[in-house]
Amino acid sequence: SIHGKWKFNWVKDADLRPSGFWATDYDDKDWGEMPVPGVWELNGYGDPIYVNIGYAWRNQYESNPPYVPVTGNHVGTYRKNISIPASWTGKDVFIHFGSVTSNIYLFVNGKFVGYSEDSKLEARFNVTKFVKKGENLIALEIFRWCDGTYLEDQDFFRFSGIARDVYLYSREKKARVTVRSEFFIDEK
């Protein structure tokens, strides 16, 4: 588990988000903290929105799929140092996010790992080539709205952030299997 307090920066408008936050030497000393798992709106950042019918942003901006606004599109940026045990050397290493709303840009040790969007499904990334034994930096960015949000017109509270478990795990590398097929044609 990598639950707990993460360094956290929140901005109301997407164009105000910090740039270069994924760098290992980025100075985050003035950032606050966010519990992980934890959603922004229940931890002092932004307001929850409940809508029964229609898009949650209908009073903020006009729907124009696949575009989402910059103004009013909150962004949360996270950073956490974690330690990879020596016993994981030579194994595949994965990070699992149980639910991130609405999307996630993931960086490890200053390198872009991947992107995912689907707020109620897990996101899993193979970080083997990005991590090393000992200290590692996990950095990520989450937007309140993304183009996938147009597909989420259900009746529920719209919360943003990391709502479910986050953990790392390792497993033995998969053996590579070579399959050889031979076809015989009977020409009789």
Backbone as a ProteinNet text record, in pm:
[ID]
protein_1_A
[PRIMARY]
SIHGKWKFNWVKDADLRPSGFWATDYDDKDWGEMPVPGVWELNGYGDPIYVNIGYAWRNQYESNPPYVPVTGNHVGTYRKNISIPASWTGKDVFIHFGSVTSNIYLFVNGKFVGYSEDSKLEARFNVTKFVKKGENLIALEIFRWCDGTYLEDQDFFRFSGIARDVYLYSREKKARVTVRSEFFIDEK
[TERTIARY]
84.5	0	88.2	48.5	114.8	11.6	-78.2	-174.9	-101.6	-171.7	-114.8	-117.6	-40.1	-33.3	62.6	15.1	96.5	109	219	231.4	125.2	59	-55.7	-65.5	-95	-119.2	-250.2	-338.1	-468	-483.9	-534.1	-565.2	-706.6	-770.3	-908.3	-915.6	-817.7	-818	-697.9	-722.1	-619.7	-491.8	-503	-381.5	-292.8	-336.2	-255.5	-178.3	-194.8	-128.1	23.5	97.3	243.5	304.3	401.9	471.2	600.7	642.3	765.7	757.5	636.4	617.7	671.8	690.2	736.8	887.9	960.3	1106.2	1146.1	1249	1292.4	1345.2	1391	1443.3	1341.5	1215.3	1110.9	1089.4	1074.6	1056.7	908	862.1	721.4	702.3	799	793.3	674	621	507.1	372.4	375.5	251.5	188.3	57.4	-12.8	-1.5	-92	-97.2	-239	-250.2	-380.5	-373.5	-475.5	-476.5	-506	-438.6	-463.3	-493.1	-612.2	-716.2	-784.8	-839.9	-911.5	-954.3	-1073.9	-1123.3	-1110	-1084.1	-1054.4	-1166.4	-1288.1	-1402	-1433.3	-1392.4	-1414.3	-1291.3	-1192.3	-1069.4	-1034.1	-1137.1	-1117	-1084.1	-1094.3	-1061.7	-1181.6	-1243.7	-1357.6	-1485.3	-1590	-1722	-1773.6	-1835.4	-1895.9	-2016.6	-2043.7	-2158.8	-2243.2	-2372.6	-2465.3	-2563.6	-2576.6	-2674.3	-2742.9	-2873.4	-2953.1	-2965.7	-2992.5	-3011.3	-2931.6	-2854.3	-2776.4	-2633.7	-2551.1	-2410.3	-2388.2	-2289.9	-2262.4	-2214.4	-2160.5	-2104.6	-2204.1	-2327.9	-2425.6	-2441.2	-2410.8	-2417.5	-2283.6	-2179.7	-2045.7	-2001.8	-2030.2	-1992	-2079.7	-2081.9	-2165.2	-2096.4	-2173.4	-2119.2	-2076.8	-1957.1	-1903.5	-1802	-1853.5	-1760.6	-1667.9	-1543.2	-1476.4	-1405.6	-1435.6	-1362.4	-1408.3	-1312.9	-1341.5	-1276.3	-1329.9	-1279.1	-1146.2	-1078.7	-960.4	-1006.8	-1091.2	-1144.6	-1242.7	-1223.1	-1312.7	-1283.9	-1179.9	-1140	-1027.3	-1065	-970.8	-865.4	-744	-635.3	-566	-549.8	-475	-345.2	-235.9	-104.6	-48.5	1.2	47.5	193.4	263.3	400.2	419.6	489.3	520.7	648.4	736.4	855.5	823.2	861.7	838.2	969.4	974.5	1094.8	1064.4	1148.6	1136.9	1237.8	1191.3	1283.9	1379.1	1496.1	1596.1	1544	1453.4	1399.4	1315.6	1279.5	1203.1	1292.9	1422.6	1515	1494.7	1483	1462.5	1318.2	1226.8	1084.3	1012.4	892.9	808	740.5	733.5	675	558.2	446.4	324.6	272.8	203.4	129.5	-16.8	-100.7	-245.3	-318.4	-408.8	-497.8	-639.3	-709.7	-843.2	-947.9	-934.7	-1029.3	-970.2	-956.7	-906.2	-1004.3	-1049.9	-1146.2	-1087.3	-1085.5	-1143	-1037.4	-912.5	-806.5	-675.7	-572	-443.3	-330.9	-237.3	-109	-6.5	61.9	153.5	298.9	383	527.2	598.8	708.6	792.1	935.9	997.9	1137.1	1161.8	1065.1	1080.3	1044.8	1001.1	967.1	817.4	760.4	618.8	595.5	503.2	470.2	347.5	239	117.3	1.3	-110.1	-233.3	-349.6	-448.9	-571.2	-688	-803.9	-926.6	-1042	-1107	-1229.3	-1243.8	-1322.5	-1318.9	-1355.7	-1427.3	-1470.8	-1402.4	-1306.7	-1232.8	-1088.9	-1024.1	-884.9	-794.1	-682.6	-576.3	-451.3	-388	-268.1	-158	-38.6	74.5	193.3	261	385.4	495.5	556.7	658.6	798.7	813.5	940.4	1058.4	1047.2	1161.3	1182.1	1093.7	1104	1154.3	1142.2	1179.8	1318	1371.9	1502	1493.5	1585.4	1592.2	1612.3	1541.6	1553.6	1450.8	1489.1	1397	1353.1	1223	1163.1	1056.7	1037.5	935.7	818.3	699.2	573.9	513.9	482.6	419.3	303.2	192.8	77.5	-8.2	-88.2	-175.6	-314.3	-417.2	-555.8	-638.3	-718.9	-810.5	-951.6	-1027.9	-1166.9	-1247.5	-1231.4	-1305.7	-1208.4	-1244.3	-1168.6	-1269.6	-1223.4	-1319	-1401.7	-1347.5	-1422.1	-1538.4	-1536.9	-1644.5	-1777.7	-1773.3	-1897.2	-1970.8	-1901.3	-1961.9	-2014.2	-2003.5	-2038	-2155.4	-2267.5	-2387.3	-2478.3	-2431.4	-2512.4	-2551.2	-2640.5	-2675.1	-2589.4	-2486.6	-2399.9	-2326.3	-2266.9	-2185.9	-2060.4	-2025.9	-1901.8	-1793.6	-1705.5	-1588.6	-1466.2	-1359	-1235	-1122.5	-1028.2	-911.7	-898.2	-829.2	-802.6	-897.8	-997	-1104.3	-1086.6	-995.5	-978.7	-830.9	-804.7	-669	-564.7	-444.2	-325.8	-217.7	-161.3	-55.1	40	157.2	260.1	266.3	301.1	327.8	428.9	491.9	587.5	549.1	595.8	575.4	689.9	709.3	815.2	789	896.2	881.2	818.3	733.2	670.4	773.8	770.9	860.1	810.4	900.8	863	845.3	733.8	703.5	705.9	778.1	780.5	691.7	597	506.4	546.5	564.8	600	484.5	434.3	323.1	372.3	326.4	356.5	225	210	90.1	128.9	56.8	80.5	-41.3	-16.3	-124.9	-115.2	-221.5	-228.7	-268.2	-177.3	-204.8	-269.2	-326.3	-392.1	-519.8
-119	0	124.2	221.2	351.7	458.3	415.6	508	604.5	708.1	804.1	944.2	1030.6	1170.5	1183	1244.7	1275.2	1426.9	1477.2	1619.7	1651.4	1768.6	1796.5	1944.8	1972	2108	2106.6	2202.6	2210.8	2348.2	2350.6	2478.2	2472.9	2588.2	2597.9	2588.1	2644.2	2647.4	2568.9	2486.5	2394.2	2463.3	2583.9	2650.2	2704.8	2690.8	2735.7	2620.9	2498.7	2383.5	2396.6	2337.4	2350.3	2273.5	2332.7	2262	2204.3	2094	2030.6	1960.8	1939.8	1879.5	1737.3	1673	1533.9	1521.3	1632	1628	1589.9	1509.9	1464.4	1579.6	1687.6	1801.5	1916.3	1891.8	1994.1	2028.2	2155.7	2201.1	2205.5	2110.6	2105	2142.3	2211.3	2240.2	2328.4	2407	2493.3	2426.1	2301.8	2229.3	2182.7	2157.3	2098.3	1947.2	1881.4	1735.3	1689.7	1571.2	1511.1	1365.1	1318.3	1175.3	1094.7	983.1	890.8	755.6	696.3	755	873.4	958.3	1075.3	1162.2	1217	1303.5	1449	1533.6	1674.1	1744.4	1724.8	1801.3	1771.7	1656.4	1623.7	1655.5	1717.1	1754.3	1900.8	1984	2127.7	2189.3	2112.2	2164.5	2148.9	2259.8	2256.7	2212.3	2199.2	2163.3	2039	1946.5	1830.3	1873.7	1802.4	1832.1	1706.4	1721.7	1610.2	1649.7	1565.9	1587.6	1454.7	1459.6	1340.3	1317.5	1423.3	1413.1	1525.1	1491.2	1591.8	1598.5	1669.2	1680.2	1770	1734	1806.2	1948.9	1977	2109.4	2202.3	2162.2	2237.3	2383.1	2416.3	2555.6	2626.3	2554.9	2611.7	2636.9	2543.4	2560.8	2474.8	2509.2	2439.2	2311.7	2206.1	2079.5	2093.3	2044.2	2049.6	1934.4	1809.3	1696.2	1701	1665.7	1610.3	1717	1843	1951.7	1972.2	2004.3	2039.1	2175	2249.2	2383.9	2384.5	2495.2	2520.1	2589.8	2690.9	2764.8	2676.1	2664.4	2583	2433.5	2394.7	2253.7	2235	2195.2	2182.1	2076.2	2098.3	2002.9	1979.6	1852.7	1813.6	1747.4	1790	1735.9	1673.3	1552.9	1474.1	1434.1	1420.5	1367.4	1285.3	1171.9	1088.6	1010.6	1009.3	926.3	791	687.3	550.7	473.7	361.9	280.3	143.7	102.3	-29.3	-121.9	-233.9	-324	-394.9	-426.9	-497.6	-632.5	-692.8	-824.5	-820	-699.5	-687	-677.5	-672.2	-663.9	-784.3	-758	-864.1	-906.4	-842.8	-875.5	-762.8	-792	-688	-613.8	-481.1	-397.5	-320.1	-319.3	-254.2	-158.6	-54.2	33.5	25.3	16.8	-1.7	115.6	177.5	282.2	228	212.8	155	241.3	371.8	465	605.1	666.9	804.2	882	996.1	1075.9	1212.6	1253.8	1184	1115.7	1150.9	1089.4	1096.1	1034.7	1036.9	1037.8	1128.5	1129.9	1086.6	974.9	919.6	932.5	975.9	988.6	916.4	850.1	787.2	829.5	881.9	928.5	1021.7	1111.7	1213.1	1169.1	1045.9	992.5	966.3	999	973.6	823.3	770.9	628.2	602.1	681.2	655	742	718.3	795	697.9	733.6	653.5	745.4	709.7	780.4	682	675.6	600.6	600.8	691.3	725.6	613.6	515	411.3	276.7	270.9	146.9	162.6	49.7	55.1	94.1	152.1	182.4	114.6	35	-37.5	-8.7	21.5	55.3	-33.5	-82.9	-156.4	-51.6	-39.7	63.2	3.5	-120.7	-192.4	-113	-59.4	10.7	152.1	196.7	332	334.9	222.9	221.4	161.3	189.3	133.5	92.6	11	-27.7	99.4	110.2	226.9	333.7	460.5	574.5	597.7	624.5	653.5	760.4	842.1	947.5	909.7	909.4	894.1	1033.7	1078.7	1209.6	1189.8	1256.8	1241.5	1366.1	1373.8	1489.3	1436.9	1495.7	1455.5	1580.1	1571.6	1680	1642.6	1743.3	1716.2	1668.9	1735.3	1698.2	1655.8	1554.6	1513.8	1473.1	1440.8	1405.4	1282.3	1192.3	1074.5	1108.1	1226.3	1266	1276.4	1299.2	1303.5	1169.2	1062.9	930	894.1	984.1	953.2	1036.6	1022.9	1097.5	1008.6	972.2	894.6	983.4	932.6	1013.3	969.6	1049.2	1028.1	1158.1	1165.2	1281.5	1281	1396.7	1411.2	1456.6	1362.9	1391	1371.5	1439.5	1428.8	1379.7	1310.8	1264.6	1114.2	1061.3	917.5	861.1	785.5	742.5	601.9	523	384.6	353	228.5	183.4	214.8	245.1	261.2	172.3	86.2	0.3	-40.7	-84.3	-139.2	-288.5	-362.7	-504.6	-550.1	-662.1	-718.8	-863.8	-915.2	-1057.4	-1103.3	-1231.4	-1288.4	-1252.1	-1230.9	-1201.3	-1320.7	-1293.7	-1400.7	-1464.9	-1594.8	-1665.4	-1641.8	-1619.2	-1601.2	-1738.8	-1758.1	-1886	-1867.4	-1953	-1949.9	-2063.5	-2028.7	-2128.4	-2153.4	-2278.1	-2314.5	-2391.8	-2346.3	-2414.6	-2475	-2593.6	-2658.2	-2703	-2672.3	-2713	-2811.3	-2920	-3021.6	-3023.3	-3015.9	-3018.6	-3151.6	-3222	-3349.4	-3319	-3341.3	-3306.4	-3417	-3516.9	-3626	-3583.2
0	0	0	-78.9	-71	-33.1	56.4	114.2	205.8	243.2	336.6	280	338.1	294.8	177.1	69.9	-47.4	-54.8	-107.5	-136.7	-242.2	-227.3	-313.2	-346.4	-472.7	-520.5	-597.2	-568.9	-635.7	-697.8	-821.4	-886.9	-941.9	-945.3	-994.4	-1145.9	-1215.2	-1361.7	-1414.5	-1514.1	-1564	-1610.6	-1663.6	-1713.4	-1601.2	-1475.1	-1361.2	-1295.3	-1347.2	-1286.1	-1298.8	-1205.1	-1208.6	-1325.4	-1388.4	-1496	-1440	-1494.4	-1450.8	-1316.5	-1263.9	-1131.5	-1122.6	-1235.5	-1238.3	-1217.2	-1228.5	-1214.9	-1072.6	-1061.1	-928.9	-843.2	-905.6	-828.9	-816.2	-851.4	-840	-691.8	-660.9	-523.2	-488.3	-407.8	-367.3	-219.9	-161.6	-16.7	22.7	-70.5	-39.2	-66.1	-111.4	-136.9	-7	-14.2	98.8	93.4	165.4	164.8	138	79.1	51.4	94.3	167	198.2	72.2	58.5	-52.5	9.8	-17.5	-101.8	-33.1	-116.1	-67.1	-183.4	-175.2	-283	-240.3	-337.3	-310.6	-236.1	-286.5	-236.7	-90.3	-40	101	185.2	121.9	191.5	170.7	142.2	137.9	3.1	-104.8	-238.1	-331.3	-369.5	-461	-391.4	-470.3	-418.6	-488.3	-411.6	-476.1	-557.4	-663.3	-747.7	-756	-730.5	-750.1	-858.6	-957.9	-1063.7	-1089.9	-1097.5	-1123.1	-1274.2	-1348.5	-1493.8	-1559.1	-1659.4	-1731.3	-1681.2	-1756.3	-1721.8	-1601.6	-1521.5	-1396.9	-1420.3	-1536.9	-1564.3	-1633.7	-1644	-1725.3	-1683.6	-1558.7	-1514.4	-1525.1	-1574.5	-1582.9	-1726.5	-1815.2	-1955.1	-2044.3	-2171.4	-2268.8	-2316.1	-2325.6	-2374.5	-2519.7	-2549.5	-2684.7	-2700	-2700.1	-2702.2	-2822.7	-2807.4	-2689	-2605.8	-2630.2	-2563.7	-2420.1	-2333.6	-2194.8	-2168.2	-2073.4	-2050.9	-1975.3	-1986.1	-1903.8	-1775.8	-1791.5	-1676.5	-1600.7	-1471.9	-1389.6	-1396.1	-1467.4	-1472.3	-1370.3	-1250.1	-1139.5	-1170.6	-1123.6	-1142.6	-1009.4	-976.4	-857.1	-900.3	-841.3	-872.8	-745.6	-757.3	-642.7	-661.3	-546.8	-546.3	-419.4	-435	-318.2	-345.7	-246.2	-253.2	-191.3	-261.2	-213.5	-223.8	-156	-158.1	-220.2	-311.5	-374.5	-306.6	-250.5	-181.6	-277.8	-230.2	-310.4	-358	-280.8	-318.1	-446.4	-493.9	-617	-739.9	-722.1	-835.2	-926.1	-1056.5	-1154.8	-1172.6	-1100.5	-1112.6	-1186.7	-1234.3	-1291.6	-1176.9	-1186.5	-1082	-1142.6	-1070.2	-1116	-1009.4	-1054.4	-963.1	-1001.8	-900.7	-918.7	-854.4	-929.2	-878.6	-890.6	-778.3	-779.4	-846.5	-837.6	-901	-895.7	-1012.7	-1022.6	-1109.5	-1059.4	-1134.2	-1164.1	-1290.4	-1403.5	-1490.2	-1470.7	-1550.4	-1472.7	-1525.7	-1457.6	-1560	-1539.1	-1609.6	-1505.6	-1527.9	-1429.4	-1473.6	-1380	-1401.2	-1287	-1317.9	-1215.6	-1240.5	-1136.7	-1144.1	-1262.7	-1285.5	-1388.9	-1529.1	-1546.3	-1679	-1689.1	-1806.9	-1830.2	-1844.2	-1765.1	-1767.8	-1852	-1830.7	-1905.7	-1861.8	-1927.6	-1909.4	-1899.8	-1820.1	-1812.3	-1782.2	-1837.7	-1801.7	-1800	-1689.8	-1664.2	-1514.3	-1465	-1323.2	-1227.7	-1269.8	-1175	-1197.8	-1288.2	-1312.7	-1267.8	-1241.9	-1200.1	-1315.5	-1279.5	-1375.9	-1321.9	-1407.1	-1366.3	-1466.7	-1416	-1501.7	-1466.6	-1569.7	-1550	-1540.3	-1423.5	-1399.5	-1387.8	-1429.3	-1414.3	-1467	-1587.4	-1646.8	-1591.9	-1502.3	-1446.6	-1302.9	-1231.5	-1090.1	-1070.2	-953.6	-915.3	-769.2	-725.4	-584.7	-501.4	-390.1	-303.7	-334.5	-315.4	-329.4	-473.8	-491.1	-621.2	-602.2	-703.5	-699.1	-788.4	-728.4	-803.1	-812.6	-933.7	-953.5	-1049.8	-1023.7	-1112.5	-1112.1	-1215.9	-1236.8	-1271	-1208.4	-1230.7	-1262.8	-1367.9	-1405.2	-1361.2	-1320.9	-1283.2	-1403.7	-1517.1	-1637.7	-1746.5	-1821.8	-1940.2	-2046.7	-2166.3	-2271.8	-2234.8	-2153.3	-2108.9	-2017.4	-1957.5	-1867.5	-1942	-2071.5	-2149.2	-2147	-2115.1	-2111.7	-1973	-1877.3	-1739.3	-1691.1	-1756.1	-1719.4	-1634.6	-1515.7	-1422.7	-1305.9	-1222.7	-1106.1	-987.2	-959.7	-844.7	-815.2	-698.2	-664.8	-750.9	-803.3	-880.2	-782.8	-751	-668.8	-755.6	-722.5	-799.1	-709.5	-770.5	-696.8	-700.8	-601	-591.3	-486.6	-531.2	-442.5	-385.4	-441.6	-393.4	-373.6	-338.6	-304.4	-410.2	-360.4	-444.7	-384.5	-466.8	-416.2	-526.8	-483.3	-571.6	-547.9	-650.9	-631.8	-735.3	-704.5	-799.1	-824.4	-936.8	-966.7	-1055.3	-1054.6	-1137.4	-1283.1	-1356.3	-1498.5	-1567.3	-1662.7	-1738.9	-1829.4	-1834.7	-1926.8	-2068.8	-2155.9	-2295.6	-2357.6	-2422	-2484.2	-2634.8	-2699.8	-2845.2	-2894.9	-2976.4	-3030.8	-3175.5	-3206.6	-3343.5	-3401.2	-3509.8	-3575	-3706.1	-3730.5	-3857.8	-3919.1	-4042.8	-4113.8	-4220.8	-4226.2	-4329.1	-4419.4	-4544.4	-4641.8	-4716.4	-4709.5	-4781.3	-4924.1	-5015.3	-5154.7	-5234	-5171.1	-5242.1	-5304
[MASK]
++++++++++++++++++++++++++++++++++++++++++++++++++++++++++++++++++++++++++++++++++++++++++++++++++++++++++++++++++++++++++++++++++++++++++++++++++++++++++++++++++++++++++++++++++++++++++++

